[in-house]
Amino acid sequence: MTATRSFGLPRARRLIGLLVLLLAAVYVGNAWQTLSVGRWHKPGAAIFPIAVGLLLAISAISVLLEKHGGADDPMPATFSLPAGADLRRLLRVLAAFAIYFLAMALIGNMIASALFLLASMWLLSDDPNRSLVRLAIYAVVAALSFELFFVRLLKVQMPAGLFKQWLKEAETAGIPEPNAMALAETGNETGTNPMVDERRIWTLPPETKAAS
């Protein structure tokens, strides 16, 4: 039998509530200073983090104001940390969460979220007949919904991933410079058009510009 250690539940809840309240204050303050609030008809990227921070602050304050003790208190006085199989499951979920944050910067928020949701549902499910395909469908639908609502609609800034950045760089690598495109379209080689002349000068080598 694995020995477990018990902790006082009311005190632990107050400590967690205080920590969450401090984190919510920092989160809201950072969102207010760094992101745009927008307007009523077009909300900015700061709306979602501010709303989440306010909800966290309200929850933390309600936990701090809880009263414990007495015969009618439904909350137990102590709690024990998970052990055995439950502890291993918890550690796997925490590992998946850490990998999720690391992978988000590489493959982007949407793909990383879908993979994390799939792994979490698989690890937390007690159904021995759970279907990987069904869980994958749930994960993809949830990730797409998050992308459309928060990233596209509310303009929440989420990592797009290095792959998407590499694709953009590859697409723009083959596009000529705007000055060269304007010069090629006009076909002006005599210098009669001062606007075209100015654009053409910037596309010439340094020694040619000095000579002109």
Backbone as CSV, one residue per row, in Angstrom:
resi,resn,N_x,N_y,N_z,CA_x,CA_y,CA_z,C_x,C_y,C_z
1,MET,0.852,-1.206,0.000,0.000,0.000,0.000,0.880,1.246,0.000
2,THR,0.595,2.180,-0.865,1.381,3.394,-0.976,0.955,4.409,0.071
3,ALA,1.936,4.928,0.812,1.627,5.908,1.853,1.320,7.254,1.211
4,THR,0.306,7.923,1.701,-0.095,9.228,1.197,0.020,10.265,2.296
5,ARG,0.248,11.484,1.906,0.365,12.589,2.855,-0.842,13.477,2.731
6,SER,-1.421,13.841,3.853,-2.626,14.666,3.862,-2.267,16.124,4.124
7,PHE,-3.075,17.010,3.554,-2.882,18.448,3.710,-4.207,19.081,4.110
8,GLY,-4.106,20.218,4.805,-5.307,20.944,5.181,-5.957,21.590,3.965
9,LEU,-7.195,21.216,3.655,-7.848,21.705,2.451,-8.195,23.194,2.517
10,PRO,-8.794,23.716,3.593,-9.131,25.153,3.604,-7.908,26.050,3.424
11,ARG,-6.819,25.725,4.099,-5.615,26.552,3.972,-5.050,26.467,2.558
12,ALA,-5.038,25.284,1.987,-4.532,25.132,0.623,-5.393,25.911,-0.368
13,ARG,-6.701,25.902,-0.187,-7.580,26.651,-1.086,-7.335,28.149,-0.976
14,ARG,-7.059,28.643,0.217,-6.788,30.074,0.374,-5.465,30.452,-0.286
15,LEU,-4.457,29.609,-0.145,-3.176,29.894,-0.792,-3.313,29.895,-2.312
16,ILE,-4.025,28.924,-2.844,-4.242,28.874,-4.289,-5.063,30.072,-4.751
17,GLY,-6.087,30.442,-3.973,-6.909,31.595,-4.329,-6.096,32.879,-4.365
18,LEU,-5.197,33.064,-3.395,-4.349,34.254,-3.375,-3.398,34.264,-4.575
19,LEU,-2.820,33.108,-4.886,-1.924,33.019,-6.034,-2.659,33.317,-7.344
20,VAL,-3.851,32.769,-7.500,-4.631,33.010,-8.721,-5.025,34.478,-8.826
21,LEU,-5.347,35.112,-7.715,-5.708,36.532,-7.735,-4.526,37.388,-8.189
22,LEU,-3.331,37.082,-7.710,-2.154,37.826,-8.131,-1.861,37.605,-9.619
23,LEU,-1.962,36.369,-10.056,-1.732,36.072,-11.469,-2.768,36.754,-12.364
24,ALA,-4.026,36.794,-11.911,-5.071,37.447,-12.690,-4.803,38.944,-12.814
25,ALA,-4.332,39.562,-11.733,-4.024,40.991,-11.782,-2.896,41.278,-12.767
26,VAL,-1.847,40.454,-12.735,-0.735,40.638,-13.678,-1.199,40.392,-15.112
27,TYR,-2.030,39.385,-15.285,-2.514,39.025,-16.627,-3.359,40.149,-17.227
28,VAL,-4.290,40.680,-16.441,-5.142,41.764,-16.930,-4.318,43.021,-17.189
29,GLY,-3.406,43.346,-16.278,-2.578,44.527,-16.477,-1.710,44.440,-17.715
30,ASN,-1.141,43.279,-17.969,-0.313,43.109,-19.158,-1.148,43.200,-20.442
31,ALA,-2.343,42.588,-20.420,-3.210,42.663,-21.599,-3.675,44.087,-21.860
32,TRP,-3.961,44.839,-20.808,-4.426,46.219,-20.957,-3.327,47.109,-21.546
33,GLN,-2.077,46.854,-21.198,-0.987,47.706,-21.647,-0.452,47.330,-23.025
34,THR,-0.486,46.058,-23.363,0.171,45.598,-24.592,-0.782,45.321,-25.748
35,LEU,-2.067,45.103,-25.478,-3.005,44.751,-26.532,-4.047,45.856,-26.719
36,SER,-4.702,45.815,-27.861,-5.716,46.814,-28.188,-7.095,46.351,-27.710
37,VAL,-7.818,47.260,-27.067,-9.169,46.952,-26.605,-10.161,46.993,-27.759
38,GLY,-9.913,47.870,-28.714,-10.809,47.982,-29.860,-12.038,48.822,-29.554
39,ARG,-13.110,48.591,-30.320,-14.363,49.311,-30.145,-15.507,48.318,-29.970
40,TRP,-16.694,48.850,-29.693,-17.832,47.973,-29.435,-18.174,47.131,-30.656
41,HIS,-18.108,47.731,-31.843,-18.461,46.982,-33.044,-17.310,46.132,-33.556
42,LYS,-16.102,46.387,-33.065,-14.926,45.617,-33.489,-13.996,45.439,-32.297
43,PRO,-14.251,44.425,-31.470,-13.416,44.235,-30.276,-11.988,43.893,-30.648
44,GLY,-11.076,44.352,-29.789,-9.663,44.109,-30.025,-9.172,42.839,-29.355
45,ALA,-7.862,42.619,-29.477,-7.270,41.393,-28.945,-7.239,41.364,-27.425
46,ALA,-7.402,42.507,-26.768,-7.325,42.538,-25.308,-8.617,42.089,-24.629
47,ILE,-9.726,42.000,-25.362,-11.012,41.680,-24.737,-10.986,40.301,-24.089
48,PHE,-10.499,39.315,-24.825,-10.527,37.948,-24.292,-9.631,37.790,-23.063
49,PRO,-8.352,38.180,-23.082,-7.549,38.009,-21.865,-8.058,38.813,-20.681
50,ILE,-8.605,39.992,-20.938,-9.156,40.769,-19.817,-10.362,40.058,-19.223
51,ALA,-11.244,39.512,-20.064,-12.407,38.783,-19.564,-11.984,37.551,-18.766
52,VAL,-10.999,36.826,-19.286,-10.515,35.645,-18.560,-9.895,36.046,-17.227
53,GLY,-9.099,37.120,-17.232,-8.497,37.573,-15.987,-9.515,38.014,-14.949
54,LEU,-10.577,38.687,-15.400,-11.623,39.103,-14.464,-12.370,37.904,-13.886
55,LEU,-12.648,36.908,-14.720,-13.306,35.695,-14.217,-12.426,34.966,-13.210
56,LEU,-11.134,34.896,-13.485,-10.214,34.268,-12.535,-10.164,35.048,-11.224
57,ALA,-10.155,36.380,-11.322,-10.123,37.196,-10.103,-11.389,37.011,-9.276
58,ILE,-12.542,36.966,-9.926,-13.799,36.745,-9.189,-13.801,35.377,-8.520
59,SER,-13.334,34.365,-9.228,-13.271,33.021,-8.640,-12.319,32.988,-7.448
60,ALA,-11.163,33.659,-7.592,-10.201,33.667,-6.488,-10.751,34.395,-5.269
61,ILE,-11.440,35.506,-5.482,-12.011,36.245,-4.352,-13.084,35.415,-3.657
62,SER,-13.901,34.694,-4.432,-14.926,33.845,-3.814,-14.298,32.732,-2.985
63,VAL,-13.154,32.209,-3.427,-12.463,31.179,-2.645,-11.890,31.778,-1.360
64,LEU,-11.332,32.983,-1.461,-10.768,33.617,-0.274,-11.830,33.961,0.765
65,LEU,-13.058,34.207,0.337,-14.136,34.580,1.255,-14.909,33.380,1.783
66,GLU,-14.494,32.183,1.424,-15.183,30.987,1.915,-15.032,30.852,3.433
67,LYS,-16.066,30.330,4.038,-16.041,30.053,5.476,-16.122,28.546,5.682
68,HIS,-15.204,28.031,6.472,-15.125,26.593,6.697,-15.288,26.300,8.181
69,GLY,-15.639,25.073,8.447,-15.837,24.651,9.827,-17.307,24.464,10.147
70,GLY,-17.564,23.687,11.161,-18.936,23.431,11.545,-19.428,22.099,11.012
71,ALA,-20.523,21.653,11.578,-21.054,20.345,11.190,-21.676,20.359,9.804
72,ASP,-22.113,21.518,9.352,-22.776,21.598,8.047,-21.804,21.848,6.895
73,ASP,-20.519,21.916,7.160,-19.545,22.186,6.102,-19.349,20.918,5.265
74,PRO,-19.728,20.948,3.972,-19.581,19.736,3.157,-18.144,19.476,2.719
75,MET,-17.262,20.440,2.877,-15.896,20.275,2.427,-15.083,19.497,3.449
76,PRO,-14.326,18.501,3.040,-13.485,17.758,3.993,-12.372,18.642,4.530
77,ALA,-11.867,18.291,5.684,-10.836,19.100,6.327,-9.468,18.889,5.703
78,THR,-9.230,17.722,5.120,-7.926,17.425,4.532,-8.101,16.821,3.138
79,PHE,-7.009,16.787,2.406,-6.990,16.119,1.114,-5.628,15.461,0.944
80,SER,-5.567,14.466,0.069,-4.338,13.718,-0.175,-3.967,13.818,-1.647
81,LEU,-2.695,13.886,-1.901,-2.210,13.919,-3.273,-2.398,12.546,-3.920
82,PRO,-2.589,12.496,-5.230,-2.764,11.202,-5.896,-1.504,10.349,-5.796
83,ALA,-1.705,9.062,-5.825,-0.592,8.123,-5.729,-0.861,6.948,-6.655
84,GLY,0.182,6.206,-6.955,0.028,5.021,-7.790,-0.337,5.356,-9.221
85,ALA,-1.370,4.698,-9.728,-1.797,4.896,-11.120,-2.321,6.311,-11.349
86,ASP,-3.004,6.875,-10.360,-3.507,8.245,-10.514,-2.362,9.254,-10.619
87,LEU,-1.303,9.037,-9.854,-0.161,9.934,-9.924,0.533,9.833,-11.286
88,ARG,0.663,8.631,-11.794,1.290,8.463,-13.110,0.448,9.118,-14.198
89,ARG,-0.854,9.003,-14.083,-1.725,9.658,-15.064,-1.592,11.171,-14.987
90,LEU,-1.536,11.703,-13.777,-1.374,13.150,-13.605,-0.056,13.627,-14.195
91,LEU,1.012,12.894,-13.973,2.315,13.285,-14.510,2.322,13.236,-16.032
92,ARG,1.620,12.261,-16.619,1.552,12.200,-18.081,0.801,13.404,-18.649
93,VAL,-0.280,13.792,-17.991,-1.032,14.964,-18.460,-0.190,16.234,-18.332
94,LEU,0.538,16.369,-17.234,1.412,17.533,-17.074,2.523,17.538,-18.122
95,ALA,3.060,16.370,-18.435,4.075,16.291,-19.488,3.491,16.681,-20.842
96,ALA,2.265,16.228,-21.132,1.609,16.608,-22.384,1.370,18.115,-22.431
97,PHE,1.036,18.703,-21.286,0.819,20.148,-21.230,2.110,20.909,-21.516
98,ALA,3.233,20.435,-20.951,4.513,21.095,-21.195,4.934,20.960,-22.663
99,ILE,4.741,19.766,-23.237,5.075,19.567,-24.655,4.192,20.444,-25.534
100,TYR,2.953,20.629,-25.126,2.026,21.479,-25.884,2.555,22.899,-26.018
101,PHE,3.049,23.462,-24.925,3.566,24.830,-24.980,4.847,24.911,-25.797
102,LEU,5.680,23.877,-25.730,6.902,23.883,-26.521,6.604,23.706,-28.013
103,ALA,5.635,22.857,-28.321,5.317,22.582,-29.726,4.522,23.707,-30.359
104,MET,3.861,24.532,-29.557,3.032,25.600,-30.113,3.858,26.579,-30.939
105,ALA,5.063,26.876,-30.470,5.906,27.813,-31.207,6.434,27.217,-32.508
106,LEU,6.467,25.900,-32.619,7.022,25.256,-33.803,5.957,24.944,-34.851
107,ILE,4.860,24.328,-34.427,3.845,23.879,-35.385,2.592,24.737,-35.349
108,GLY,2.541,25.726,-34.469,1.386,26.611,-34.437,0.360,26.189,-33.398
109,ASN,-0.491,27.165,-33.054,-1.468,26.939,-31.988,-2.514,25.897,-32.355
110,MET,-3.056,25.948,-33.560,-4.180,25.083,-33.907,-3.772,23.608,-33.929
111,ILE,-2.659,23.282,-34.578,-2.221,21.889,-34.650,-1.790,21.392,-33.279
112,ALA,-1.054,22.222,-32.540,-0.616,21.818,-31.204,-1.802,21.618,-30.268
113,SER,-2.832,22.466,-30.382,-4.013,22.316,-29.532,-4.755,21.026,-29.837
114,ALA,-4.883,20.702,-31.122,-5.567,19.465,-31.490,-4.825,18.239,-30.950
115,LEU,-3.501,18.234,-31.064,-2.719,17.103,-30.559,-2.783,17.015,-29.034
116,PHE,-2.746,18.166,-28.372,-2.822,18.160,-26.907,-4.186,17.675,-26.415
117,LEU,-5.255,18.128,-27.062,-6.589,17.677,-26.667,-6.747,16.178,-26.892
118,LEU,-6.221,15.684,-27.986,-6.285,14.249,-28.249,-5.535,13.457,-27.183
119,ALA,-4.329,13.891,-26.853,-3.549,13.190,-25.835,-4.217,13.270,-24.467
120,SER,-4.770,14.430,-24.115,-5.406,14.588,-22.806,-6.657,13.716,-22.687
121,MET,-7.491,13.719,-23.715,-8.698,12.890,-23.660,-8.355,11.411,-23.611
122,TRP,-7.301,11.010,-24.298,-6.884,9.605,-24.268,-6.359,9.214,-22.891
123,LEU,-5.582,10.107,-22.253,-5.008,9.796,-20.949,-6.042,9.834,-19.833
124,LEU,-7.011,10.724,-19.936,-7.988,10.891,-18.855,-9.193,9.963,-18.976
125,SER,-9.366,9.347,-20.108,-10.523,8.474,-20.305,-10.309,7.132,-19.611
126,ASP,-11.352,6.676,-18.923,-11.330,5.358,-18.268,-12.028,4.292,-19.098
127,ASP,-12.521,4.681,-20.256,-13.232,3.730,-21.108,-12.226,2.814,-21.803
128,PRO,-12.263,1.518,-21.559,-11.309,0.620,-22.230,-11.572,0.497,-23.731
129,ASN,-12.775,0.845,-24.165,-13.128,0.751,-25.581,-13.120,2.105,-26.277
130,ARG,-12.364,3.050,-25.744,-12.325,4.386,-26.338,-11.754,4.314,-27.750
131,SER,-12.333,5.131,-28.617,-11.957,5.130,-30.026,-11.008,6.288,-30.302
132,LEU,-9.860,5.988,-30.880,-8.894,7.020,-31.211,-9.438,7.943,-32.293
133,VAL,-10.176,7.399,-33.247,-10.732,8.218,-34.327,-11.758,9.202,-33.768
134,ARG,-12.640,8.724,-32.893,-13.650,9.609,-32.327,-13.006,10.714,-31.489
135,LEU,-12.012,10.366,-30.692,-11.327,11.384,-29.899,-10.583,12.381,-30.796
136,ALA,-10.033,11.895,-31.913,-9.351,12.796,-32.840,-10.333,13.773,-33.471
137,ILE,-11.529,13.304,-33.786,-12.550,14.203,-34.355,-12.931,15.274,-33.337
138,TYR,-13.136,14.868,-32.078,-13.450,15.838,-31.029,-12.331,16.870,-30.896
139,ALA,-11.083,16.426,-30.929,-9.947,17.321,-30.749,-9.847,18.319,-31.908
140,VAL,-10.045,17.842,-33.131,-9.957,18.726,-34.292,-11.083,19.754,-34.279
141,VAL,-12.298,19.329,-33.947,-13.427,20.258,-33.891,-13.199,21.317,-32.814
142,ALA,-12.704,20.905,-31.650,-12.445,21.869,-30.582,-11.344,22.848,-30.976
143,ALA,-10.273,22.355,-31.609,-9.179,23.233,-32.019,-9.632,24.213,-33.090
144,LEU,-10.425,23.761,-34.049,-10.942,24.661,-35.089,-11.879,25.711,-34.495
145,SER,-12.721,25.300,-33.556,-13.634,26.253,-32.915,-12.858,27.323,-32.166
146,PHE,-11.808,26.900,-31.457,-10.963,27.868,-30.748,-10.303,28.831,-31.725
147,GLU,-9.798,28.300,-32.841,-9.129,29.135,-33.830,-10.091,30.162,-34.433
148,LEU,-11.294,29.729,-34.790,-12.242,30.630,-35.438,-12.765,31.687,-34.470
149,PHE,-13.088,31.276,-33.249,-13.725,32.216,-32.328,-12.705,33.168,-31.703
150,PHE,-11.634,32.628,-31.150,-10.706,33.472,-30.397,-9.677,34.146,-31.302
151,VAL,-9.082,33.394,-32.220,-8.006,33.956,-33.039,-8.567,34.806,-34.175
152,ARG,-9.572,34.283,-34.898,-10.105,35.020,-36.047,-11.078,36.124,-35.639
153,LEU,-11.995,35.820,-34.708,-13.021,36.789,-34.335,-12.522,37.788,-33.303
154,LEU,-11.979,37.297,-32.198,-11.542,38.183,-31.122,-10.104,38.666,-31.286
155,LYS,-9.419,38.194,-32.316,-8.064,38.653,-32.623,-7.087,38.370,-31.487
156,VAL,-7.246,37.234,-30.830,-6.296,36.846,-29.782,-4.991,36.421,-30.447
157,GLN,-3.887,36.980,-29.974,-2.584,36.680,-30.565,-2.097,35.324,-30.079
158,MET,-1.998,34.373,-31.002,-1.501,33.034,-30.702,-0.377,32.697,-31.676
159,PRO,0.558,31.860,-31.244,1.678,31.518,-32.140,1.194,30.834,-33.410
160,ALA,1.686,31.316,-34.549,1.344,30.696,-35.826,2.277,29.544,-36.166
161,GLY,3.446,29.508,-35.546,4.367,28.410,-35.788,5.447,28.772,-36.791
162,LEU,6.593,28.125,-36.646,7.704,28.375,-37.552,7.418,27.869,-38.953
163,PHE,6.641,26.788,-39.062,6.317,26.249,-40.381,5.583,27.283,-41.232
164,LYS,4.614,27.963,-40.621,3.860,28.982,-41.352,4.754,30.154,-41.719
165,GLN,5.680,30.508,-40.828,6.612,31.588,-41.133,7.530,31.198,-42.278
166,TRP,7.996,29.957,-42.287,8.852,29.505,-43.387,8.090,29.508,-44.714
167,LEU,6.808,29.130,-44.674,6.017,29.148,-45.901,5.854,30.568,-46.425
168,LYS,5.611,31.523,-45.535,5.469,32.916,-45.963,6.769,33.434,-46.569
169,GLU,7.903,33.085,-45.937,9.183,33.522,-46.475,9.455,32.896,-47.844
170,ALA,9.049,31.623,-48.004,9.248,30.973,-49.295,8.369,31.589,-50.379
171,GLU,7.154,32.013,-50.009,6.262,32.632,-50.979,6.750,34.010,-51.396
172,THR,7.270,34.769,-50.445,7.720,36.126,-50.750,9.112,36.152,-51.370
173,ALA,9.859,35.038,-51.295,11.220,35.025,-51.838,11.220,35.165,-53.354
174,GLY,10.204,34.621,-54.028,10.169,34.678,-55.483,9.463,35.887,-56.047
175,ILE,8.980,36.796,-55.205,8.279,37.994,-55.670,9.288,39.116,-55.883
176,PRO,9.329,39.762,-57.063,10.288,40.856,-57.281,9.996,42.031,-56.367
177,GLU,11.002,42.886,-56.214,10.838,44.087,-55.410,9.793,45.000,-56.046
178,PRO,9.017,45.733,-55.252,7.986,46.628,-55.814,8.571,47.659,-56.770
179,ASN,9.769,48.196,-56.508,10.364,49.197,-57.393,10.680,48.597,-58.754
180,ALA,11.232,47.370,-58.748,11.551,46.726,-60.018,10.291,46.388,-60.796
181,MET,9.230,45.979,-60.082,7.964,45.685,-60.748,7.394,46.942,-61.393
182,ALA,7.438,48.073,-60.704,6.906,49.317,-61.264,7.707,49.736,-62.480
183,LEU,9.028,49.565,-62.409,9.862,49.939,-63.544,9.595,49.049,-64.746
184,ALA,9.411,47.738,-64.506,9.152,46.818,-65.606,7.798,47.079,-66.240
185,GLU,6.811,47.451,-65.431,5.475,47.688,-65.964,5.436,48.956,-66.809
186,THR,6.109,50.005,-66.396,6.058,51.257,-67.140,6.932,51.205,-68.386
187,GLY,8.066,50.457,-68.312,8.973,50.373,-69.449,9.682,51.671,-69.737
188,ASN,9.768,52.566,-68.732,10.376,53.866,-68.925,11.885,53.742,-68.735
189,GLU,12.658,53.921,-69.785,14.109,53.837,-69.705,14.778,55.180,-70.004
190,THR,13.994,56.214,-70.307,14.575,57.497,-70.711,14.665,58.490,-69.575
191,GLY,13.999,58.213,-68.470,14.062,59.133,-67.335,13.158,60.311,-67.463
192,THR,12.140,60.262,-68.333,11.232,61.393,-68.500,10.223,61.470,-67.376
193,ASN,9.947,60.377,-66.723,8.996,60.357,-65.615,9.775,60.432,-64.312
194,PRO,9.670,61.525,-63.542,10.482,61.648,-62.326,10.135,60.603,-61.282
195,MET,8.868,60.187,-61.179,8.491,59.175,-60.191,9.143,57.849,-60.513
196,VAL,9.124,57.454,-61.790,9.760,56.206,-62.191,11.266,56.320,-62.052
197,ASP,11.820,57.523,-62.389,13.255,57.733,-62.258,13.711,57.523,-60.818
198,GLU,12.923,58.054,-59.871,13.281,57.932,-58.463,13.252,56.486,-58.009
199,ARG,12.250,55.744,-58.466,12.171,54.339,-58.084,13.311,53.549,-58.724
200,ARG,13.682,53.911,-59.958,14.729,53.168,-60.640,16.080,53.397,-59.975
201,ILE,16.317,54.607,-59.475,17.599,54.910,-58.827,17.820,53.987,-57.630
202,TRP,16.763,53.716,-56.877,16.911,52.872,-55.687,17.227,51.419,-56.038
203,THR,16.937,51.016,-57.258,17.208,49.648,-57.633,18.585,49.492,-58.284
204,LEU,19.328,50.605,-58.543,20.628,50.523,-59.155,21.708,50.222,-58.129
205,PRO,22.834,49.684,-58.529,23.945,49.447,-57.603,24.449,50.739,-57.007
206,PRO,25.159,50.695,-55.876,25.626,51.940,-55.207,26.525,52.771,-56.094
207,GLU,27.462,52.126,-56.893,28.371,52.924,-57.692,27.622,53.642,-58.804
208,THR,26.551,53.038,-59.348,25.765,53.678,-60.388,25.027,54.892,-59.848
209,LYS,24.486,54.748,-58.631,23.786,55.886,-58.028,24.742,57.036,-57.758
210,ALA,25.986,56.697,-57.345,26.942,57.774,-57.055,27.326,58.509,-58.334
211,ALA,27.432,57.734,-59.438,27.786,58.354,-60.713,26.686,59.248,-61.234
212,SER,25.413,58.863,-60.974,24.306,59.671,-61.454,24.157,60.928,-60.636
